[in-house]
């Protein structure tokens, strides 16, 4: 099993290597790939040093699987070249997510749609992954009519530059700005660029990707995405209106039985999901589960996950695991 990690020197790439080591994907040859400025750099994986190679070299090495986390344009330019060489690409950028010819996959929900013919597979947006992990089982049981999502997103979702901005501001150091405004002691109601409709690209990802993954275009999803001075993970306040009524205890039990989801919901012991406690974990945590008494068949809940792990690296590796287990690569 020859596996390439494209964007190995980036924040998500580094986490991918950690997840690959932890989950012990049966790798016989590892190829670490990055931009030309990083070619020749040495990286360590499980006690062995590897030399970073360029994209052209990596295509020629014909890996079985290539985990991409190198930005949208790189994916658009190079994923088809890898695919043409017989490699199955699992892409973490937004480049292929809404392409009708490409699968958008969260393994616990729709991995069974994958075939050996799928040579470019899209990894969903980080905030979408944790959302659909909770919405999908609820939709199957009760039918979701509408979901209103408000996100509170970690600076790690922007990258190293944003983490450095937060650290600089915390230390009182003037430095390079990843955002248009200070992030320390602040909340910025803008994740990604604004679209023509007044929503940000991140907000529209939540709307469009959720429908595609769950496989139901009738679900109404509206979102407001906010960046907060947190490093641990993304949080989401979600208000859901179902087509059918629900029993709260049954609903809570359904979520507790969902693979990859952990219910943390005990008001008496102040137990609820938080980004700090979700950091470095692969599960999606849900709590503050309660009826919305202002509307029939409606619910409020709170979802938290580590956006670099289940929101990016872990989900991609899980897709790779599924492909290997089912003989699709």
N, C-alpha and C positions, 0 to 999 in steps of 0.2 A: 504494500500500500504506500504509494508515493504521494505525499501531501505537500502542497505549497501554501505558504502564508504570505499573501501580497499586502504590503503595508505593515511589515513585521516590526518596524521601528516606531510605529505610532502608538497612541494610547490604547486603542482597541486591539491592535496587533499584539501588544505586550500581554494583554489580558487573554487573548486567544491562545498564546503559547502556554500560559499558566493553566488554562482550562484543558488544553490538549494533554498536558502532563498529568493533571488530576484525574481526568476521565479515561486515560490510557487507551485512546484510539490506537488501533494496531498499525502504527507507522513503521515502515521499514526504511523509508528514506524521506527526510525532511528538507524542504527547499525554502529558504527565507529570502523574500523578495522585497525590494524597496526602490525608491526613486534613485536616479543616477548619482545624486549627491551622497547617498548612503551606501552605494556599491563598494564592497571591500571591507565594510565595517564588520566586526566580529560580534556575534551574539551567542549566548549560552542557552542550551536547552537540555535539561536532565543531565547536567554534568559534562556535556560535550559542546565544544565550540563549533560554530558554523559561520561561514563567510557569506555575507549578504550578496545576492546577485541581482542583476537587472531583469526587467520584464522580458526582453527578447531572449535572453539566456534561459529564463524559466520556461518559456513556451517550448523551446527546443528540448527541454528535459522531459516533456510530456507527463506531468503529474496526473495521477488518477483524480485527485480533488484539489481545487484551489480555493482557499478561503480568502476572499477579497475584503480589505478594509482600507482602501487607498483613495477614496473620493470618487464622486460621480463621473467625472470626465475620464479618469483612468479606467473605470469600469466600462464605460461606453466604448472606449478605444480598444481595450485589451481583452475583455471577457469573451468577445466573439472569436478572437485569435486563439485563446486557450481552448474554447469549445470546439473550434475547427480542428485542433490537434487531438481531440478526443477526451479532453479534461472536462470534468463536471465542476462548474464554477458556482460557489455559494457566495453571493454578493451582499455586502452589508450597507452599500450606499443606496440612495433613492433612485438610482439610474433606471432600474428595470421593474420597480415595484408595481407600477400601474400599467405596464405593458401587458395587453390582453393575452399575449402568447407566452407569458412567463408566470410560473407559479409563485405565489407569495405565501411563505410557509411558517407556521408555528407548529412544531412537530406534534404537540399534544392535541392540536385541533384538526389539522388537515394534511399531515404527512402522507396519509394513505392515498392522496391524489398524485403523488410523485411516481414517475416511471423512468426507465433507463434513457428514454428519449429527451428528458429534461436536462439539458446541458448547461443552462444558466438558470439558477434558482435564486429568487430574491429573499433576503432576510428583511423582515419588516422594521419599521421605525421603532426605536426603543420604547417610547411612551405608548405606542400602539400595542406592542407585544404584551405588556403587563395588563393593559385594558382588556384585550380580547381573551386573555387567560381566564378572566373572571366573567366576562360577558357571554362567552360561547356556551358554557354549560347552562347558564340562566336562560339564554335564548332558546336552547333546545327544550327546556322544561316549560317555560312560561310565555315565550315569544316576546321579544323586545320591540316596543313601538318607538321609543325615543330615549336617547341618552344625552345628558348634559354633562360635559367633562370640563373640569378646571384643574390644570396641572400646576405643580410646584416643582420645577425641574433643576437638577444639579448642574453646576457649572461644568462638570466633567462631560456633559453632553455636547458642549461646545469644543472642548479639547484642552490641550496643555496650556495654550495661551490664556484661556479663561481662568484656569486654575492659578496660573501665575499672577493674573490681575488681582484675583481675590487675595492671594497671599501678600502681594505688594501693598494693597490697600489696608489689609489687616495690620501690616507692619509699619504703615505710614510712609511707604516708599513710592515715589513717582516712577511709573514704568509704562510699558506698552499696554494699550487698552484693547481687549477683545470685544468689548461692548461700547455702545454709544454713551453709556452712563456708568457711574460707579456701581459695583455690585455689593460691596461690603455694606452691611446695615441697610440694604435696599431690596426692592423687588421690582424687576423689570418686566412689564407685561408685553414682551416681545421675544419669541423664540423663532429664529430664522427670519427671512425677509418677508415683507408685506406683499400680498397678492392684490390684484385689481379689485377684488370684492371686499377688501378691508381686513380680511383674515390673514394670519401669517401662514407661511408654507407648512410649519409644524402643525398648526391647527387643522389645515386641510388634509394633511397626512392622516391625522386621527380620524377624520371623517371618512375619507375615501378608502384607506387601507382596512379599516374595521369591517366595512361592508364586503370587501373582496375576500378577506380571510374567512369570515363567518359564512360567506356565500349567500348573502341576502341584501339586495339593494334597497329593500323597503325600510330597513332600519334607519331612523333619523338620528344623526349624530351631530352635535354642535359643540365646539370647544373654545376655551380660552387658555392659552399656554403662557406660563409665567416663569421667569428665571429667578431663582432665589440663591442666597449665599450658602449653599450646601454642597458638600463633596460626595456624600454617601450614596445617594440614589434619587430617583424620581418619585414624587407623590402625586396622587390624583384623587380629587373629590368628585364622585360620580353620582348623579341623580338619574334613576332609571324608571321609566314608565312601561309596564308590561301590558300585553294584550289580555292576559288572564291574571286573576288574583293568585296570591301565594300565601302559604303558611310560613311564618318567619323561621320557626324552628326547622322545618323541612328544608327551606332555602339555605339556612346556615349549614345544615348537615350535608347538603348537596355540594357546597363549596368545599367543605372539609374533606370530602371524598374525591375531589378533583385532583388528579396527578399534577404535581408542580405548584399547587396552591396550598398555603397554610393560613388558617383562620386564627387571628389574634384579636379576640373580641371579648374582653371581660372588664366592664366598667368598675367593678368592685376592687379589682387589683390594678387598675390603671393600665391594662394591657391593650395595646393597639399598635399597628405598624408604624414604624418611624424609619427615615432614611439611615440614621446612624446604626440601627440594629439590622438593617437589611444589607449593609455593605459587606462585600465579599461572599454573598450567598446567592444561590441559583434559583431559589423559589420566589414566587410572587406572594406577597402577604396582603391579607384583606381583613379589615375590621370596621368598627363604628357602623355595624350593620343595623339599620333601623328603618321602620316605615316612614315614608313621607306622608304625613296626615293631611296635607293640603290638596292631594290629588288621589283619585282611586288607583289601585294597583301600582303604587309607586314606592320607590325605595331609595335610601341614601346609603352609600358606603365609601370607604377610604382604601385605596390601593397603593402599595409601595413595593418597589423592586430596585435592585442594583442595576442601573442602566448600562453599565459596561459589561455585566455578566449576562443575565437572562435577557436584558435589553439589547444585547449585541453579540458578544463572543460566545456565550454558552448556547444561545439559540442556534447560531451557525454551526457549532460543533455537534449539537444534537441532530441537526439535519444530516450532517456527515455520518453520524452514527447510524441513523436510519437507513441511509443509502447503502452503507456497508452491510448492515444486518440483513437487508432484504436483497442483496446481490445486485444492486442497481448501478454499481461502479465496478 
